[in-house]
Amino acid sequence: MNKLYASRRAGMTALFFGLLSAALAQTPGGTVSGEVKDAAGGPLEFATLLLVRATDSTLVKGEVSDAAGVYRIDGVGAGQYRIAATLVGYRKTFSEPFTLTAEKPGYTVPVLTVAQESRTLGEVKVTAKKPFIEQHPDKTVVNVENSIVATGGTALEVLEKAPGVVVDQQNDVLKLKGQQGVLVMIDGKPSYLSAAEVMNLLRNTPSSSVQSIELITKPSSRYDAAGNSGIINIRLKRNNTPGGTNGSFTLGGGYGRYPKATTGLTLNHRSGNLSLFGSYNYDFRKGWGSIDVLRWLGKGTDTTFTVRNLGYRPNEARSHVFKAGADYAFGSRTSLGLMVNGTLADNRAQINNSNLVYSPQGTLQSSTTFINTSSRNTERFVANVNFRHQFDSTGRVGGPRELTLDADYSRVNIDPYDLMTTRQYSAGGEPVGQPLLQRNTSPSEVTVRAAKLDYVHPFGKDAKLEAGWKSSYVTTDNNVLFENQNAGGWTGDPRRSNHFIYDETIHAAYVNGNRTLGPWTVQAGLRLEATDSRGNSITMNRIVDRQYVNLFPSLFVTRNLGKDHQLRYSYSRRIDRPSYFDLNPFIYVMDVYTYREGNPFLKPQYTNAFELAYTYKGESTVSLSYNRTTDVITQGLEQLGEQMRQTTVNLGLVHNYNLSLQFPLTITSWWNARQSVDVSTNIYNATYLGERLDRWGLGANFTTNHSFVLPHGLTAELSAFYNTPFTDGMFRGRGFGQFDFGAQKSLWNKRGTLRLNVTDPLLLNKFRGEVENALTHMRFTNRRESRTLRLTFTWNFGNSKIKVRQRKSGSEEEQRRIQ
């Protein structure tokens, strides 16, 4: 194995230096940089900067300003140019003409001040703010921070409103463009959690702590190869302020059937070369959920009995989300940063299930009640050290060479406890036998150590090379103890207890090159990942060792078809490794007739993804994508006598097709909207439990977001989504959706903001579906407390112009897979 690994590593090294040598032959070019501000002198974030020829205003290149209002355009040839700055709600502003030559290839444009555009319609004054949803060439951004309808909710509730995202709360599944396998990251680093734990984390993350959510469906080779449907990156708040201190304070409350409350504080300070930042958010929410499941055994006239499960789950959650860090600049080209963040969550619930057993003729035969008083405490802590160095000044042709180094340490402790009481009754309601008392503890500890090195080397006006290395080492320890109560006290149940230890090491290297040739831009990359894993079930004396090496190529080709039209093609190969939770072979009791069991023999799934997209004026996009996934990781249901077994399995092959359309719409000068439509289908070529999974059907996701600027300093938003019925393998889902609306009032010269919003006022959001395969036949309806009324107040204080560096950490994938 060592010889094989060494030979593959030598081949990877030769490939890396071969591509590096090829990139060194590229032609040098020039750089245009500058800064854009608003009329008050503040940085103008996300402004579009267009480099146009001074003679005829022909578009050459474009760029978007960062949080500090700074922009840089690389790869510019000799000639006369101007910069045009545009942003919705602001007047288009041009710079004075300037000239680039071979002797003077770099130019810094004097600061561009862009005035706000306002129009008066009667008493209506039109101003602009960042839209709730923005479409960028490589991603979709959901701007949570200034959204009215997102205020007071959770990150998971915000995701439900995002285009192309489907939240399946019944099965704890996130889908992006009709596909599972989403990599969830926080501030550019993975959450290191399994799918179920990712959902819990998002439920415990108040929207008041979130700045934006990025949806990246086709990541480049610089990203980890994990996430076959793409990446969801959640960016937590961090204010941008030249020296001084600033911050914001938030206080809010709400009510549905039960109360909710949230509060948060964000602080930033900069003095000289030192920047400090920190934030803390506390969230309390009490809610409920319900489920109605009808399951029958057998087919048609062979049905032997029917079970109806009626469940009600009141729940209560308290969460603390914190983030702190410091950046120090050693001159203008070198900086060192330290960042810590974490989550402390305390979740409690009482699951009240009634299982009613009927004969084939519909006569009640018996009933069973199952009450589970559960708690789940989660402690998540992440520390990151980040170093960045630029080898050249910003005047270098093509931009500076840059090296970044990240080192991460993460620990997640999950401490669940379940106390279960089961009682049986006859058809007449009389107790049968003695109550059965059981309890379950399954503490998990996951430690992640990761480091990565990234290097960027521009080669003139038209080419750039990125290369890097990443190594991660993950250890997870999960000890499940299941006990039954009898006359002698609590005794262990060896069939349902298991001590499982999982170790995984991944080494990765990548190279990514970018070249512009006239109207064409080509980006190609290759990533190599070598995985060594060992799953050890100590209780069962079962060890599963795996070693595998994979190559993940990517290709992005862009063709500019004139000023307003752009055509893009992309291809990438990606992987999804099983979560640590799914690999653990322990049994978890869900009720008398249902249990869940892990599968230590799960294999990774691989996806080849293709996409063709057209963009009009950088705002409207239509795309057609195809994804081919092998060894699909999915949930399997199997009827074993009276009990249903849930597990995770690998299926043969699935073809995913997706058609996506996103476009803005200006209805009036004070009413703007953005719409999106995603139509997708999954077609399986697989067999499960002896039956073909050949059912398929189209499903669609519609979202619409409207913003209104009203008289007297009021603004309002309306957001809605609808998911049509769909078919996915053995599962058929029915349509569901909701709409939300809210209003906002700015106070005290925009220092204060008061927001009122209502979510799902008509209680439309209920998840319904059915499962049918082999002996498994089930219909269900799942509901939760989606209708709420919230009032939130935010106060901003201090200097609003402190500039702090936004950073990513070195970890890119591991945490999402933790249980």
C-alpha positions in Angstrom: 0.0 0.0 0.0 2.9 2.4 0.9 4.5 1.7 -2.5 1.3 2.4 -4.3 0.7 5.6 -2.4 4.3 6.7 -3.0 4.0 6.1 -6.8 0.7 8.0 -7.0 2.1 10.8 -4.9 5.1 11.1 -7.3 2.7 11.2 -10.2 0.7 14.0 -8.6 3.9 16.0 -8.0 5.1 15.6 -11.6 1.6 16.7 -12.8 1.7 19.7 -10.5 5.1 21.0 -11.7 4.2 20.2 -15.3 1.2 22.5 -15.1 3.2 25.1 -13.2 5.8 25.1 -16.0 3.1 25.6 -18.6 1.6 28.5 -16.7 5.0 30.2 -16.5 4.9 30.7 -20.3 1.9 33.1 -20.1 2.0 36.7 -21.4 2.3 39.6 -18.9 -0.4 42.3 -18.7 -1.6 45.3 -16.6 -3.7 46.0 -13.6 -6.4 48.6 -12.9 -7.4 49.2 -9.2 -9.2 51.7 -7.2 -11.9 52.4 -4.6 -15.5 53.4 -4.8 -17.4 55.3 -2.1 -20.9 56.7 -1.5 -21.7 60.4 -1.1 -21.1 60.1 2.7 -17.6 58.8 2.1 -18.4 55.2 3.1 -17.2 52.2 1.1 -19.7 51.0 -1.6 -19.9 47.3 -1.4 -20.9 45.1 -4.3 -20.7 47.9 -6.8 -20.2 46.8 -10.4 -17.0 48.3 -12.0 -16.8 48.2 -15.7 -13.6 48.7 -17.6 -14.5 50.3 -21.0 -12.5 51.7 -23.8 -12.3 55.5 -23.7 -13.0 55.8 -27.5 -16.3 53.9 -27.9 -17.2 52.7 -24.3 -16.8 49.1 -25.4 -16.8 46.8 -22.4 -13.5 45.1 -21.7 -13.8 43.5 -18.3 -15.9 43.8 -15.1 -15.4 43.4 -11.4 -17.3 43.8 -8.1 -16.1 45.9 -5.2 -15.4 44.2 -1.9 -16.7 45.1 1.6 -14.2 48.0 1.7 -15.2 49.3 -1.7 -12.0 48.2 -3.2 -11.7 46.6 -6.6 -8.9 45.3 -8.9 -9.0 44.3 -12.6 -6.1 42.1 -13.8 -5.0 41.1 -17.3 -5.6 44.5 -19.0 -3.7 45.2 -22.3 -2.3 48.5 -23.5 -4.8 51.2 -24.5 -7.0 54.1 -23.3 -9.8 53.2 -20.8 -12.3 54.6 -18.3 -14.0 52.9 -15.3 -17.8 53.0 -15.0 -19.3 52.4 -11.5 -22.9 51.1 -11.3 -25.2 49.9 -8.5 -28.9 49.6 -8.3 -30.3 52.9 -6.8 -27.1 54.9 -7.6 -26.1 57.0 -10.6 -23.7 55.6 -13.1 -20.4 57.3 -12.6 -17.4 57.4 -14.9 -13.7 58.1 -14.2 -11.4 60.3 -16.2 -9.8 58.6 -19.2 -6.4 57.0 -18.5 -3.8 55.1 -20.6 -1.9 51.8 -20.0 1.3 51.2 -21.9 4.0 48.5 -21.8 6.2 50.8 -19.8 3.3 51.8 -17.4 1.0 48.7 -17.2 -0.6 49.5 -13.8 -2.9 52.4 -12.9 -4.7 53.4 -9.7 -8.0 55.2 -10.4 -8.7 58.1 -8.1 -11.5 57.4 -5.7 -14.9 57.3 -7.4 -17.8 58.9 -5.5 -21.2 57.5 -6.5 -24.2 59.6 -5.6 -27.5 57.9 -4.6 -30.3 58.2 -7.1 -33.6 59.2 -5.7 -36.9 60.0 -7.4 -40.1 61.3 -5.9 -43.5 60.0 -6.7 -45.9 62.0 -4.7 -44.7 61.3 -1.1 -42.7 58.2 -2.1 -38.9 58.6 -1.9 -37.0 55.9 -3.7 -33.7 54.7 -2.2 -31.8 51.5 -2.7 -30.6 48.7 -0.5 -29.0 45.3 -1.2 -31.6 42.9 -2.6 -32.5 39.8 -0.7 -31.2 37.6 -3.5 -28.3 38.5 -5.8 -27.1 36.5 -8.8 -23.4 36.4 -9.4 -21.6 34.6 -12.2 -20.4 31.8 -10.0 -23.0 31.8 -7.1 -26.3 33.0 -5.8 -26.1 35.2 -2.6 -29.0 35.5 -0.1 -28.5 38.7 1.8 -29.9 37.9 5.2 -28.5 40.8 7.2 -30.9 43.5 5.8 -33.8 41.3 5.1 -37.1 42.1 6.9 -38.8 38.7 6.3 -35.7 36.8 7.6 -35.5 38.8 10.9 -36.0 36.8 14.1 -36.0 33.4 12.5 -33.3 30.8 12.1 -30.7 30.1 9.4 -32.8 27.0 8.4 -35.9 29.1 7.9 -33.9 31.5 5.7 -32.7 28.6 3.6 -36.3 27.6 2.8 -36.6 30.9 1.0 -33.5 30.5 -1.1 -33.8 29.7 -4.8 -33.2 26.1 -5.7 -33.1 24.9 -2.1 -35.5 22.3 -0.7 -35.6 21.7 3.1 -36.9 18.3 4.0 -37.5 18.5 7.7 -39.1 15.0 7.9 -35.8 13.3 6.9 -33.4 16.0 7.9 -32.3 16.5 4.2 -31.1 19.6 2.3 -31.4 19.5 -1.5 -29.9 22.0 -3.9 -31.3 21.9 -7.5 -33.1 18.7 -6.7 -30.0 16.8 -5.4 -28.8 15.8 -1.9 -25.2 15.8 -0.9 -24.8 19.5 0.0 -21.6 20.7 1.7 -22.5 23.2 4.4 -19.7 25.7 5.4 -19.6 28.5 7.9 -17.4 31.4 7.1 -15.7 29.4 4.4 -15.1 26.4 6.6 -17.1 23.2 7.0 -19.6 22.6 9.7 -18.1 19.1 10.2 -21.6 17.6 10.9 -23.7 14.9 9.5 -26.9 15.8 7.6 -29.1 15.5 10.7 -26.6 17.6 12.8 -26.3 20.2 10.1 -30.1 20.7 10.3 -29.9 21.0 14.1 -27.1 23.5 13.8 -29.1 25.6 11.3 -32.1 25.4 13.6 -30.0 26.7 16.5 -28.4 29.5 14.5 -30.5 32.7 14.8 -30.8 34.6 11.5 -29.6 37.7 13.5 -26.1 36.3 13.5 -26.0 35.6 9.7 -24.8 38.2 7.2 -25.4 36.2 4.0 -25.8 32.7 2.5 -23.9 31.7 -0.6 -25.2 29.0 -3.0 -22.3 27.6 -5.0 -23.4 24.9 -7.4 -20.2 24.4 -9.4 -17.1 24.9 -7.1 -13.6 25.0 -8.6 -10.7 22.6 -7.8 -9.6 24.9 -5.0 -12.6 23.7 -2.9 -12.8 20.3 -1.4 -14.2 17.7 -3.8 -17.0 16.9 -1.4 -20.6 18.0 -1.9 -22.0 16.5 -5.1 -24.8 19.0 -5.5 -22.6 22.0 -4.4 -21.8 24.2 -1.4 -23.9 26.3 0.9 -21.7 28.8 2.7 -23.1 30.7 5.7 -21.3 33.9 6.5 -21.7 35.2 10.0 -22.0 38.9 10.7 -18.8 41.0 11.0 -19.2 44.7 10.6 -16.8 46.6 8.3 -15.4 49.7 9.8 -10.2 53.5 9.0 -9.9 53.3 12.9 -12.1 53.3 15.9 -14.9 51.1 17.3 -18.3 50.1 16.1 -21.0 47.6 16.8 -24.6 46.7 16.8 -27.1 45.4 19.3 -30.2 43.4 18.5 -33.2 42.5 20.7 -36.3 40.6 19.4 -39.2 38.5 20.4 -42.0 36.5 18.7 -44.9 34.2 19.2 -46.5 31.4 17.4 -48.1 28.8 19.6 -45.2 29.3 21.9 -42.8 32.2 22.6 -39.4 33.0 21.0 -36.7 35.5 21.9 -33.3 36.5 20.5 -30.6 39.0 21.4 -27.1 39.7 20.0 -24.1 42.0 20.1 -21.4 42.6 17.5 -18.2 44.6 18.2 -15.3 45.7 16.0 -12.2 47.7 16.9 -9.3 48.8 14.8 -6.2 50.7 16.0 -3.2 51.0 13.8 -2.3 47.6 12.4 -4.5 45.7 14.9 -8.1 44.7 14.2 -10.3 43.0 16.8 -13.8 41.6 16.2 -16.3 39.6 18.1 -20.0 38.7 18.2 -22.4 36.8 20.5 -26.0 35.8 19.9 -28.5 34.1 22.2 -31.6 32.5 20.9 -34.5 30.9 22.8 -37.4 29.3 21.0 -40.2 27.0 22.0 -42.1 25.2 19.3 -44.0 22.1 18.3 -44.1 19.4 15.6 -46.6 16.7 14.6 -46.6 13.7 12.4 -49.3 11.4 11.0 -48.0 8.2 9.4 -50.1 5.4 8.0 -48.2 2.2 7.3 -49.5 -1.1 6.1 -47.9 -4.5 5.7 -48.5 -6.5 2.5 -50.0 -5.6 -0.8 -53.7 -5.3 -1.8 -55.7 -8.2 -0.6 -52.6 -9.6 1.1 -52.5 -6.8 3.6 -52.1 -8.3 7.1 -52.4 -5.2 9.3 -52.2 -1.4 9.3 -50.4 0.9 11.7 -51.2 4.5 12.2 -48.7 6.6 14.1 -49.9 9.9 15.5 -47.1 12.0 17.1 -46.9 15.3 18.8 -43.6 16.9 19.8 -43.3 20.0 21.9 -39.7 21.2 22.0 -37.5 23.9 23.5 -34.1 25.1 22.3 -31.5 27.5 23.7 -28.4 28.3 21.8 -25.3 30.5 22.2 -23.4 31.4 19.0 -20.1 33.2 19.4 -17.2 34.4 17.2 -14.0 36.4 18.1 -10.7 37.1 16.5 -7.9 39.4 15.7 -5.9 40.4 12.6 -2.5 42.1 12.7 -0.8 43.6 9.6 3.0 43.5 9.4 3.2 46.3 6.8 1.1 46.4 3.7 1.7 42.9 2.4 1.7 40.5 5.4 -0.9 39.8 8.0 -1.6 37.2 10.7 -5.0 36.4 12.1 -6.6 34.3 14.8 -10.3 33.4 14.9 -12.4 31.2 17.2 -16.1 30.5 16.9 -18.5 28.0 18.4 -22.0 27.0 19.3 -23.5 25.8 22.6 -26.9 24.4 22.2 -29.4 22.8 24.6 -32.3 21.1 22.9 -35.1 19.3 24.8 -38.2 17.6 23.5 -41.0 15.2 24.5 -42.0 12.9 21.7 -45.5 11.6 22.3 -46.4 8.8 19.9 -49.6 6.7 19.6 -49.4 3.6 17.4 -52.9 2.3 16.5 -53.0 -1.2 14.9 -55.9 -2.1 12.6 -57.0 -5.3 10.9 -57.3 -5.5 7.1 -61.0 -4.7 7.6 -60.2 -1.5 9.5 -61.0 -2.8 13.0 -58.8 -1.5 15.8 -56.9 -4.4 17.3 -54.5 -2.8 19.8 -52.7 0.4 20.5 -49.3 1.4 21.9 -48.1 4.7 23.4 -44.4 5.6 23.2 -43.2 8.6 25.1 -39.6 9.7 24.7 -38.3 12.5 26.9 -35.1 13.5 25.2 -32.3 16.1 25.6 -29.4 16.9 23.3 -26.5 19.1 24.3 -24.0 20.2 21.6 -20.7 22.0 22.2 -18.9 23.0 19.0 -15.5 24.9 19.2 -13.3 25.8 16.2 -10.0 27.7 16.3 -8.2 29.0 13.2 -4.8 30.6 12.6 -4.4 32.4 9.3 -1.3 33.8 7.6 -1.2 35.8 4.4 1.8 37.3 2.5 2.0 39.1 -0.8 5.4 38.8 -2.5 4.9 41.9 -4.6 3.3 45.4 -4.4 -0.1 46.0 -5.9 1.5 47.7 -8.8 2.9 44.4 -10.2 1.6 43.5 -13.6 -1.3 41.1 -13.2 -1.5 41.6 -9.5 0.7 40.4 -6.5 1.7 36.8 -5.9 0.0 35.7 -2.7 0.5 32.9 -0.2 -2.0 31.9 2.5 -1.6 29.4 5.2 -4.4 28.1 7.5 -4.4 25.8 10.5 -7.6 24.6 12.2 -8.5 22.7 15.3 -12.1 21.7 16.0 -13.9 19.7 18.6 -17.5 18.8 18.7 -19.2 17.1 21.7 -22.7 15.8 21.3 -24.4 14.4 24.4 -27.9 12.9 23.6 -30.1 11.3 26.2 -33.4 9.4 25.7 -35.8 8.1 28.3 -38.5 6.0 26.7 -41.7 4.6 28.1 -43.8 2.1 26.2 -47.3 1.0 27.2 -49.6 -1.4 25.4 -53.4 -1.4 25.4 -56.1 -3.7 24.0 -58.8 -2.7 21.5 -61.0 -1.7 24.4 -58.3 0.5 26.0 -57.3 -1.8 28.8 -53.6 -1.9 29.7 -51.8 -5.1 28.6 -48.7 -6.2 30.6 -46.3 -3.9 32.4 -44.9 -0.7 30.9 -41.5 -1.0 29.2 -38.9 1.5 30.4 -35.7 2.0 28.3 -33.0 4.7 28.1 -30.3 5.5 25.7 -27.1 7.6 25.9 -24.8 8.0 22.9 -22.1 10.7 23.6 -20.0 11.5 20.6 -16.7 13.4 20.5 -15.2 14.4 17.1 -11.8 16.1 16.8 -10.6 17.6 13.6 -7.1 18.8 12.8 -6.6 20.4 9.4 -4.1 22.6 7.6 -3.9 24.0 4.1 -1.5 26.1 2.0 -2.7 28.1 -1.1 -0.5 30.0 -3.6 -1.7 32.4 -6.3 0.6 33.4 -9.1 -0.7 35.9 -11.8 1.1 35.7 -15.2 0.4 39.0 -16.8 -2.9 40.3 -18.1 -4.5 37.0 -19.2 -3.4 34.2 -16.9 -3.3 33.1 -13.3 -2.3 29.9 -11.5 -3.5 28.7 -8.2 -2.0 25.7 -6.4 -2.2 24.3 -2.9 -2.1 21.4 -0.4 -4.5 20.3 2.4 -4.3 17.6 5.0 -7.0 16.7 7.6 -7.1 14.2 10.3 -10.4 13.3 11.9 -11.1 11.1 15.0 -14.7 10.3 16.1 -15.6 8.3 19.2 -19.2 7.3 19.7 -20.2 5.1 22.6 -23.9 4.0 22.6 -25.3 2.5 25.8 -28.8 1.2 25.6 -30.5 -0.1 28.8 -33.7 -1.7 29.9 -35.3 -1.4 33.3 -36.3 -4.5 35.2 -36.8 -5.6 38.8 -33.0 -5.5 39.4 -32.6 -2.0 38.0 -31.1 -0.9 34.7 -29.3 -3.6 32.7 -27.5 -3.1 29.4 -28.9 -4.3 26.1 -25.9 -5.7 24.1 -28.0 -5.9 20.8 -28.4 -2.1 20.8 -25.2 -0.9 22.5 -22.0 -0.3 20.6 -18.7 1.5 21.0 -17.6 2.9 17.6 -14.3 4.7 16.8 -13.6 6.1 13.3 -10.3 7.6 12.1 -9.9 9.3 8.7 -6.9 11.0 7.1 -7.3 12.9 3.8 -4.3 14.5 1.9 -5.2 16.7 -1.1 -3.4 18.8 -3.7 -4.8 20.9 -6.4 -3.7 23.1 -9.3 -6.1 25.6 -11.0 -5.3 27.7 -14.0 -7.2 30.6 -15.6 -6.6 32.1 -19.1 -8.4 34.8 -21.1 -8.2 34.9 -24.8 -10.3 37.7 -26.3 -13.9 37.0 -25.5 -13.0 33.5 -24.1 -12.1 32.7 -20.5 -11.0 29.2 -19.7 -10.4 27.9 -16.2 -9.2 24.3 -15.7 -8.2 22.5 -12.5 -7.3 19.2 -11.1 -7.5 18.0 -7.5 -6.1 14.8 -6.0 -7.4 13.4 -2.8 -5.9 10.4 -1.0 -8.2 8.9 1.8 -7.2 6.5 4.5 -10.1 5.5 6.9 -10.6 2.9 9.6 -14.0 2.2 11.3 -13.7 0.1 14.4 -16.8 -1.3 16.1 -15.3 -2.4 19.4 -18.5 -4.0 20.7 -19.0 -6.1 17.5 -15.3 -6.7 17.0 -15.7 -5.5 13.4 -13.1 -3.3 11.6 -13.5 -1.8 8.1 -10.3 -0.4 6.5 -10.4 1.6 3.3 -7.7 3.4 1.3 -8.4 5.1 -2.0 -7.0 7.8 -4.2 -9.1 9.9 -6.6 -8.6 12.6 -9.2 -11.2 15.4 -9.5 -10.9 17.5 -12.7 -12.9 20.7 -13.3 -13.3 22.9 -16.4 -15.1 26.3 -16.8 -15.4 28.0 -20.2 -16.9 31.4 -20.6 -17.7 33.2 -23.9 -18.8 36.9 -23.9 -21.3 37.4 -26.7 -21.3 41.2 -26.8 -21.9 43.7 -24.0 -25.0 42.0 -22.4 -24.7 38.4 -23.2 -22.5 35.6 -21.8 -22.4 31.9 -22.3 -20.8 29.5 -19.7 -20.0 25.8 -19.7 -18.7 23.9 -16.7 -17.7 20.3 -15.8 -16.5 18.9 -12.4 -16.2 15.6 -10.7 -17.1 15.4 -7.0 -17.3 13.0 -4.1 -19.6 12.5 -1.1 -18.2 10.3 1.7 -20.6 8.7 4.2 -21.2 10.6 7.4 -19.6 9.2 10.6 -23.1 8.7 12.0 -24.2 6.6 9.0 -21.1 4.4 9.3 -21.8 3.5 13.0 -23.6 0.1 13.1 -25.6 0.9 16.2 -29.4 0.7 16.5 -31.5 3.7 17.5 -35.2 3.0 18.6 -37.6 5.6 17.1 -40.8 3.9 18.3 -42.2 0.4 18.9 -42.5 -0.3 15.2 -39.5 1.7 13.8 -35.7 1.7 14.4 -32.7 3.0 12.6 -29.4 1.1 12.0 -26.0 2.3 10.7 -24.1 0.7 7.9 -20.3 0.4 8.3 -19.9 -0.9 4.7 -21.1 2.3 3.0 -19.0 3.5 0.1 -18.5 7.0 -1.2 -20.6 8.2 -4.1 -19.2 10.0 -7.1 -20.8 12.6 -9.3 -19.9 13.9 -12.8 -21.6 17.3 -13.2 -22.2 19.2 -16.4 -23.8 22.7 -16.9 -24.5 25.1 -19.7 -25.7 28.6 -18.8 -26.6 31.9 -20.4 -26.5 35.2 -18.6 -28.1 38.5 -19.7 -26.7 41.8 -18.3 -25.2 39.9 -15.5 -28.6 39.5 -13.8 -30.8 37.1 -15.6 -29.6 33.5 -15.9 -30.9 30.3 -17.5 -29.0 27.1 -17.1 -29.3 23.4 -18.0 -27.4 20.9 -15.9 -26.9 17.1 -15.9 -25.4 15.1 -13.0 -24.5 11.4 -13.1 -24.0 9.9 -9.6 -22.8 6.3 -9.0 -23.0 4.3 -5.7 -25.7 6.8 -4.6 -25.9 7.2 -0.8 -29.6 7.3 0.2 -32.0 6.2 2.9 -33.3 2.7 2.6 -36.6 1.5 4.3 -37.2 -2.2 4.9 -40.2 -3.9 6.5 -39.1 -6.8 8.8 -42.2 -8.4 10.2 -44.0 -5.7 12.2 -41.0 -3.4 12.4 -39.6 -1.0 9.9 -35.8 -0.8 9.6 -34.3 2.5 8.4 -30.7 2.5 7.2 -28.4 4.1 4.7 -27.5 2.2 1.5 -25.6 2.6 -1.7 -27.7 2.3 -4.9 -26.5 1.8 -8.4 -26.9 5.0 -10.5 -29.0 8.1 -10.6 -29.3 10.7 -13.5 -30.2 14.2 -12.4 -31.5 16.8 -14.9 -32.1 20.4 -13.9 -33.4 23.5 -15.7 -33.0 26.8 -13.8 -34.2 30.3 -14.5 -33.5 33.4 -12.4 -34.4 37.0 -13.4 -35.1 40.4 -11.7 -38.1 42.4 -12.4 -38.6 46.2 -11.9 -42.4 46.6 -11.6 -42.3 50.3 -10.6 -39.7 52.7 -9.4 -40.5 51.7 -5.8 -41.3 48.0 -6.3 -38.6 45.5 -7.3 -38.8 41.7 -7.5 -36.6 38.7 -8.2 -38.0 35.4 -9.4 -36.4 31.9 -9.8 -37.6 28.6 -11.1 -35.9 25.3 -10.9 -37.3 22.2 -12.6 -35.5 18.9 -11.9 -35.8 15.1 -12.0 -33.9 12.1 -10.6 -33.9 8.9 -12.7 -32.6 5.9 -10.9 -31.0 2.9 -12.5 -30.9 0.7 -9.4 -32.6 -2.2 -7.6 -33.5 -2.2 -3.9 -34.9 -5.2 -2.1 -35.4 -7.0 -5.4 -37.5 -4.3 -7.0 -36.5 -1.8 -9.7 -36.5 1.9 -8.7 -37.6 3.1 -12.1 -40.2 5.6 -11.0 -39.5 9.3 -11.9 -41.2 12.5 -12.3 -40.6 16.2 -12.7 -40.5 18.5 -9.6 -40.2 22.3 -9.5 -39.1 24.9 -7.0 -40.5 28.4 -7.4 -39.4 31.4 -5.3 -40.3 35.1 -5.5 -39.0 38.0 -3.5 -40.5 41.5 -3.6 -39.1 44.7 -2.0 -41.1 47.9 -1.6 -40.0 51.5 -0.7 -42.9 53.3 1.0 -43.5 56.8 2.3 -42.3 58.0 5.7 -39.1 56.0 5.7 -40.9 52.6 5.6 -39.7 49.6 3.6 -41.4 46.3 3.1 -40.8 42.8 1.8 -42.8 39.9 0.5 -41.2 36.4 0.1 -42.8 33.2 -1.1 -41.8 29.7 -2.3 -43.6 26.6 -3.6 -42.3 23.1 -4.2 -44.4 21.1 -6.6 -45.1 17.3 -6.2 -42.1 15.2 -7.1 -40.8 11.6 -7.4 -37.4 10.5 -6.1 -36.8 6.7 -6.2 -39.2 5.0 -3.8 -40.4 8.4 -2.4 -43.2 10.6 -3.7 -43.6 14.0 -2.2 -46.6 16.3 -2.4 -46.5 20.1 -3.0 -45.8 22.5 -0.2 -44.8 26.2 0.3 -45.4 29.3 2.3 -45.3 33.1 2.1 -43.9 35.7 4.5 -44.2 39.5 4.7 -42.6 42.2 6.9 -42.2 46.0 7.3 -39.2 48.0 8.5 -38.8 51.5 9.9 -35.4 53.3 10.2 -35.0 55.5 13.3 -32.6 58.2 14.5 -30.7 58.8 11.3 -30.6 55.1 10.5 -28.9 54.2 13.8 -31.9 52.2 14.8 -34.1 49.8 12.9 -37.5 48.4 13.9 -38.7 45.3 12.0 -42.1 43.5 12.1 -42.6 40.2 10.2 -45.1 37.4 9.8 -44.1 33.9 8.5 -46.6 31.4 7.0 -49.7 33.2 8.2 -52.0 30.6 6.6 -50.1 27.5 7.8 -49.4 26.3 4.3 -46.0 24.6 5.0 -46.7 21.0 5.7 -44.5 18.2 4.3 -46.5 15.2 2.9 -45.5 12.2 0.9 -45.6 8.4 0.5 -43.1 5.6 0.2 -43.8 2.4 -1.8 -41.3 -0.4 -2.5 -41.3 -4.1 -1.9 -43.2 -4.6 1.5 -42.8 -1.0 2.5 -45.9 1.1 2.1 -46.3 4.4 4.0 -48.0 7.8 3.8 -47.2 10.6 6.1 -47.9 14.3 6.9 -45.4 16.3 8.9 -46.1 19.7 10.4 -44.3 22.2 12.6 -44.8 25.6 14.1 -44.2 27.7 11.0 -46.6 30.5 11.7 -45.0 33.2 13.9 -45.1 36.9 14.5 -41.8 38.6 15.3 -40.7 42.1 16.4 -37.0 43.0 16.3 -35.0 46.2 17.2 -31.4 46.8 16.1 -29.2 49.6 17.3 -25.9 50.5 15.4 -23.3 52.5 17.3 -19.7 53.7 16.8 -17.7 54.3 13.6 -19.3 52.7 10.6 -16.2 52.7 8.4 -13.8 50.3 10.1 -12.3 47.9 7.6 -11.6 44.4 8.8 -10.3 41.5 6.7 -12.7 38.7 5.8 -11.0 35.3 6.1 -11.6 31.7 5.4 -10.1 28.9 7.4 -8.3 25.8 6.3 -11.0 23.2 6.7 -13.3 22.7 3.8 -15.4 19.5 4.3 -14.9 17.2 7.3 -17.2 18.7 9.9 -20.4 18.3 7.9 -20.1 14.5 8.3 -20.0 14.5 12.2 -22.8 13.0 14.2 
